[in-house]
């Protein structure tokens, strides 16, 4: 039987570091952001559906998604966001499930910042990666060069701690040392 560990949490909580630890512990990993980029390649079915929904204006001459135009469309209108999510999310989860089924590996970790019902169905267990707001802000400003305003804008658009906590089987506290995080992970494994 295949075991699928879901990893979720907000931006700056350290999900990527947790995924690296799980890789060292023998888990095969999938990151939904990477899959989304893959399925949105020029000419893909997802791109065709997005163009059908939003028009050619979302593409650059190369056929790639014009991220700034697309972002303006979806972040300025909640209906556009829902429409976009309705196209992209099912395709991402189809790819996740297909990859897991075809590969035959027995231990997977799947990371997403946008947990939905399908994520919950796919996963055997879900870990919520938590870090205090101050730690998240510091990481995002240091590692990604975001301003504090940008950090709050992004964090405000994601699930809150309560929503993440409600779907989690376990919470990993990731606001301290990497050694402390590794210890929690190894105990849960």
C-alpha positions in Angstrom: 0.0 0.0 0.0 1.2 3.5 -0.8 1.6 6.0 2.0 1.0 9.7 1.0 2.0 12.3 3.5 0.5 15.7 2.9 2.6 18.7 3.8 0.9 22.1 4.1 1.2 25.5 5.7 1.4 29.1 4.7 4.2 30.9 2.9 7.4 31.2 4.9 6.6 28.4 7.4 9.4 26.2 6.0 7.6 23.6 4.0 10.5 23.3 1.6 12.9 22.5 4.4 10.6 19.9 5.7 10.4 18.4 2.2 14.2 18.2 2.0 14.3 16.4 5.3 11.7 13.9 4.1 13.7 13.3 1.0 16.7 12.4 3.1 14.4 10.1 5.1 13.6 8.2 1.9 10.3 9.9 0.8 9.7 10.6 -2.8 8.4 14.2 -3.1 6.0 16.2 -5.2 5.5 20.0 -4.9 2.2 21.3 -6.3 3.9 24.6 -7.3 6.3 22.7 -9.5 3.5 20.6 -11.0 1.5 23.7 -11.8 4.4 25.2 -13.7 4.8 22.0 -15.6 1.2 21.7 -16.6 1.1 25.3 -17.7 3.7 24.9 -20.4 3.0 26.7 -23.7 0.4 24.8 -25.7 -0.7 22.6 -22.8 -4.4 21.8 -22.2 -4.4 24.0 -19.1 -3.1 27.0 -21.0 -5.7 26.4 -23.7 -8.5 26.4 -21.1 -7.1 29.5 -19.5 -7.0 31.3 -22.8 -10.5 30.2 -23.5 -11.6 31.6 -20.1 -9.5 34.9 -20.1 -8.5 35.5 -23.7 -5.2 35.7 -25.6 -4.1 38.7 -23.6 -2.8 36.4 -20.9 -0.1 35.0 -23.2 3.2 36.4 -24.3 4.1 36.1 -28.0 6.1 33.0 -27.1 2.9 31.2 -25.9 4.0 31.4 -22.3 1.7 32.7 -19.7 2.2 36.5 -19.1 2.4 36.2 -15.3 1.8 39.9 -14.6 -1.3 40.2 -16.8 -2.6 36.9 -15.4 -1.9 37.8 -11.8 -3.7 41.1 -12.2 -6.8 39.3 -13.7 -7.1 36.7 -10.9 -6.1 38.8 -7.9 -8.3 41.7 -8.8 -11.5 39.7 -9.2 -12.6 36.8 -6.9 -14.7 35.3 -9.7 -11.6 35.1 -12.0 -9.7 33.5 -9.1 -12.4 30.8 -8.7 -12.5 30.2 -12.5 -8.7 29.9 -12.6 -8.5 27.6 -9.6 -11.3 25.5 -11.2 -9.0 24.9 -14.2 -5.6 24.6 -12.6 -6.3 22.7 -9.3 -8.0 19.6 -10.8 -5.2 19.3 -13.4 -2.6 19.5 -10.6 -4.3 16.8 -8.6 -4.7 14.6 -11.6 -1.0 14.8 -12.2 -0.2 14.1 -8.6 -2.4 11.0 -8.5 -1.2 9.8 -11.9 2.5 10.2 -10.8 2.0 8.3 -7.6 0.1 5.5 -9.3 2.5 5.1 -12.2 5.8 5.3 -10.1 5.1 2.4 -7.7 7.1 4.1 -4.9 5.6 3.4 -1.5 6.3 6.6 0.5 5.4 10.0 -0.8 5.3 13.5 0.5 3.1 16.0 -1.3 3.4 19.7 -0.5 0.8 22.3 -1.1 -0.1 25.7 0.3 -3.7 25.3 -1.0 -5.1 22.2 0.6 -8.5 21.3 -0.7 -10.8 18.3 -0.5 -8.9 16.3 -3.1 -5.6 16.9 -1.3 -7.3 15.5 1.9 -8.6 12.4 0.0 -5.2 11.7 -1.6 -3.2 11.9 1.7 -2.9 9.2 4.3 -1.8 11.8 6.9 -1.5 15.6 6.8 1.2 17.6 8.6 0.7 21.3 9.1 4.0 23.1 9.1 3.7 26.1 11.5 6.0 29.0 12.3 5.3 32.2 14.2 4.4 35.2 12.1 7.5 37.1 13.0 9.7 34.1 11.9 7.7 33.9 8.6 8.1 37.6 7.9 11.9 37.5 8.6 12.3 34.5 6.3 10.3 36.0 3.5 12.1 39.4 3.6 15.5 37.8 4.0 15.1 34.9 1.5 12.8 36.3 -1.1 13.4 40.0 -0.8 9.8 40.8 -0.1 8.7 44.0 1.7 6.7 43.6 4.9 3.7 44.9 3.0 4.1 42.2 0.3 4.5 39.5 3.0 1.2 40.6 4.7 -0.6 40.7 1.3 0.5 37.2 0.4 -0.2 35.8 3.9 -3.6 37.4 4.0 -4.6 35.6 0.8 -3.8 32.1 2.2 -5.6 29.9 4.7 -5.1 31.0 8.3 -3.6 29.0 11.1 -7.1 27.8 12.2 -7.9 26.4 8.7 -4.6 24.6 8.4 -4.9 23.2 11.9 -8.3 21.8 11.3 -7.2 19.5 8.5 -3.9 18.5 10.1 -3.3 15.1 11.7 0.0 16.6 13.2 1.5 20.0 13.6 5.3 20.5 13.1 6.6 23.6 14.9 9.2 25.1 12.6 10.0 28.4 14.2 13.2 27.3 15.9 16.3 25.3 15.0 16.4 22.9 12.1 17.6 20.3 14.6 14.4 20.7 16.5 12.3 20.4 13.3 14.3 17.2 12.3 13.7 15.7 15.7 9.9 16.2 15.4 9.9 14.7 11.9 11.9 11.7 12.9 9.6 11.0 15.9 6.5 11.2 13.7 8.0 8.9 11.0 
